[in-house]
Amino acid sequence: MTAFQRRIPEEEDLKGMLARAGMVLSPEDLEIMETAFPAVRAQLERLYSYEFEGEVYPFRNIFPKNG
Amino acid sequence: MSTDALCYLNISEAAALIRDRKLSPVELTKAHIERIDRLNPEIKAYVTRTDEQALADARVAESDINAGHYRGALHGIPVSFKDLYDTAGTRTTGQSKVFADRVPAEDSASVASIRKAGAVTLGKVALAEFGLGGSPTSLFETPSNPWNLDYSPGGSSSGSGAALAAGLCMGSFGTDTGGSLRNPGHCSGIVGLKPTLGRVSRFGVIPCSWSLDTVGPMARTVGDVALLLQAVAGHDPRDPSSADRPVPDYPAALGGSIEGLRVGVARDYFFRTDLGADPEVVQCAEEAIAVLRELGASIEEVSVPSVADARSAQMVIMHAEAFAYHRQFLRDRPGDYGPVRFRFWLGALYTAEDYLQANLFRRQIVSEVDDVLKKVDLIVTPTMPRPAPPGGDSSPFGTLTGLNFLAPFNLTGTPAVSVPCGFTSGGLPVGLQIAGRWFDEATVLRAANAYEEAAPWSEMHPDL
């Protein structure tokens, strides 16, 4: 199992994920949200195609004073 | 001078006249108010007008100048602010019903700096809801593109772009989380500068994404953007991202030659018509690069290997952070949001791991761009792959996939400007994006200014 397969949510999780975040959507809004799922999956698959090695602190160099 | 001519003066031109007492700030402000009266019903750039305060401020400016207390190039100059910037005593809504009645007690840092410089605030201008949504919004109308009213002026700083192109202010301030200063620069044919993250204080600006939000100036010329940047750049301990770095003299940096400047062009991504970039947009950018070469710049091929995935990382970070800010409002008052709520809800779908993975990617692209900027001084691209989109209701999620030329420089935090570089055959403006090293806005602006002087697209105005 690749990293992204393990981590990327399935479409059927959508309602539960939103509910766990405290969001209650109408059936119509939920239907619209479902249309974004393929693009969200694709984005995450691209991001998890990268294997980052070495130092793993992710925020270095983001704000100049942290650089 | 006619009202139209007054309203299309550059800041530097108007400033010289005001300084020499050949132009009254009151006359200049009245000219803008009259023009806003006439054109705003169609352009819809202003969402809150402060005519009385503007005239009062203009009278004070005139009185001060007549008394010999001229403050500098922005004294008496009419400007506007995106309706994310807190303005003491004047509502700041984010163009959302959620904040419809929100009246800040204190000015944001940029508003305070601009007031201190003596500029006259004409009002608050439109935006995509909370700087993230498309069209429609839950409060106020969506602006039209002055070059063609059927098209969008770009966003999310849409009102700033539309107001400048229509001659409804001389300078404006917007924000850029995923391209929102440069996108309207491209779509509306004006100049939009995203400064280095940390260069300009974000204090008092409603956030969209804490680690990506950047505030900055927009105007019709590069020189005017330099004047506006000068007034707001600098350290502010009230903003944790603010950098304590010296601020150079930006207007003074514009005059130099670009002979020998090394300009990087990444044709393996930013010029790919086979991936969906519009051939006319690419052609305009190629012609602009030829002008830079004629001006003495050295054009070099470069590559940012992971650039194609920058938008994915930027969206994960932006949506996750935006959701965190809006979570309580979304839970309690979802009906007060327009379609932007769908974009915020995307942030609930990401895990902590996703957010960290996106930030690890961010570190990687920071490193890649740093490597490129050790070999060249600047990276030049078309600002966007395509010209302004048609107006009207947009997709609830915007563009989640496809080419994106703006997001890479949000992730890196490096400065980037959009300067007009031509028009499509359909009459829509096209922008050239010039990105540079951290805190080197001076070189970015110098190159943009040299190009603008050689190819004065900024002298063209829409027929309104």
Interface residues (C-beta under 8 A of the other chain):
Chain A: R7 P9 L14 M17 L18 A21 G22 M23 V24 L25 D29 I32 M33 T35 A36 A39 V40 A42 Q43 L44 R46 L47 Y48 S49 Y50 F52 V56 P58 F59 R60 N61 I62 F63 P64 K65
Chain B: T196 L197 G198 S211 P240 S241 A243 D244 R245 S306 D309 S312 A313 M315 V316 F323 R327 L330 R331 P334 R341 F342 W345 L346 A348 L349 Y350 T351 E353 D354 L356 Q357 A358 N359 L360 F361 R362 R363 Q364 V366 S367 P396 F397 L400 T401 G413 W438 F439
